[in-house]
């Protein structure tokens, strides 16, 4: 997790100077770059530099070796000397002849003639990531005008991200008033992108009430600026997805750097907390240096007297292990984390092997999860037919203990009691909509907010409903997050009943049961006895918490058989023939009028047209559609005539007949909800001879048989029972294709 995070630094500036107060880990270092040394042009080995030769095709012949070597000598970028990792990198900024935009010198242009002498190791207190500590503190604590906003600095292969804050000009620390941007019409523009903070505020959110009622102020004795900085190893651009690096940096800033700084700033304003902590850490640092103690010894002693130092260590280790960071700053508890799949932003999405398999989404998760739980979370759809799996219930993070304590207000007590009620009701055998009905809560305004909170704090996760009798089909994920040997050891410690197979055997049975046509659900393949259901229910919970099971759902598609198509075609031809035969001379001749040709008012012309009609009808049993359309556009037949009735009946039945679908080989209706007229004919013909009740139900729910909707979604959306769905599947078995697929 956060594979690029190298260190967390706390830098300060004051009248005493600039100081790097604390860092973690003790000796951060960037990851080695995959760089190849350039071959020496004076040797024949340079001829094996194939990538360079391929880009200079005119030098591909052996007789042109001399021009090739001359080209090497002329190209300063080709000869690449390896830098000395022990050199003070900040020295490269001291050369006034080298500078870049904004007056800042990049180490990419640093002096490359430095020594490779490794006999004198750098001071472990004063050299950090190749820079002197004082120089780094100066760099990270900018001028007052650049404080109270996002800080992002990229130097060579390092990126520094944070939110520096400073005291006022009089030396006092106080909350900044909330910035309100006024639009062109005088309206508040709070949704605009404010560079001061991700939420459009200069002051921490928890301090808004204080700022509104006259913000308190603490007078600092010496501290003027502090900056908690995240140091990142800048990813190789060739391995990063375009545009994702900015989102990656912004997530680190919002979730870690800004949140931690907001809490520290609040405590500094209220009680001068940060200055007191820095005083203790700097005094301890001077003492350790005077006594000749190493930096790890200084860090160990710092953890005993400070709350900022252990918080920095906890946050760093939690980020690297992809877990929650539970820290306490000045007796203020705080939870910090990064999205579990944040690192995927730095890699091609094609490399994410199991994302589509486990999380095949039919809709955008941002619809219910919100913006902050969208990026890097890879959450399934928050849908009424899903359920909630509670986590960490069997350890020190018991939710009942966390929320069951004393509350400050009646509103807080009501919220806590409601959460406890929800936790007592939640079960993986109940869908979210069923939980809402049992609690008499609104699904969207009451249930979903609790679920979002639980998932955000990693107390629960959204999964598929498990059958109470464990008649649920599972498969195993393509890979495990924990080695199987470790999982087996934990499983053996948790389940000792002799009727429970070992974990590898369970996984093998589940994997092999999918190849069978019957008995593929968990009960039939593993449990096999109703008395063991409660015990194996705990087994399923244990495996779901560790992502060892993937639920399979029934999905349905409609197949139009050749026999059905021929039957529909024959019915059409028969209806067409019956309609055409009704135009013959046996029926009374209709009154014919013309709207265009006045000569039709003459008595002889109607007879001639009628004779022409009868002549065609005697020569051919059917009138072609083309001829019939031409005649119908020329003549107006009275509404009361018999031939008008037969013709309109045929036109209505024949409308929408798509000749592109007029074939006899089997096909699948891709989207029954948007069926064409021809496909609707086929769907109607499938119900010929069926029970009217079953046929009516099929007509109502066949729109969901598109192969994308799971059986749980169909049951909830169509408001039918599982038994009624099975009846439809049984009676229409010859026209349905059913299969199991991960949800």
Beta strands, then each sheet from edge to edge (+ up, - down):
strand 1: 5-14
strand 2: 17-24
strand 3: 127-128
strand 4: 131-132
strand 5: 151-155
strand 6: 158-162
strand 7: 165-166
strand 8: 172-174
strand 9: 217-219
strand 10: 223-233
strand 11: 325-329
strand 12: 332-336
strand 13: 386-390
strand 14: 460-464
strand 15: 474-475
strand 16: 550-560
strand 17: 592-593
strand 18: 636-637
strand 19: 667-669
strand 20: 736-742
sheet 1: 2+ 1- 10+ 6- 5+
sheet 2: 2+ 1- 10+ 7-
sheet 3: 3+ 4-
sheet 4: 8+ 9-
sheet 5: 11+ 12-
sheet 6: 13+ 14-
sheet 7: 15+ 16- 19+
sheet 8: 15+ 16- 20+
sheet 9: 17+ 18-
end
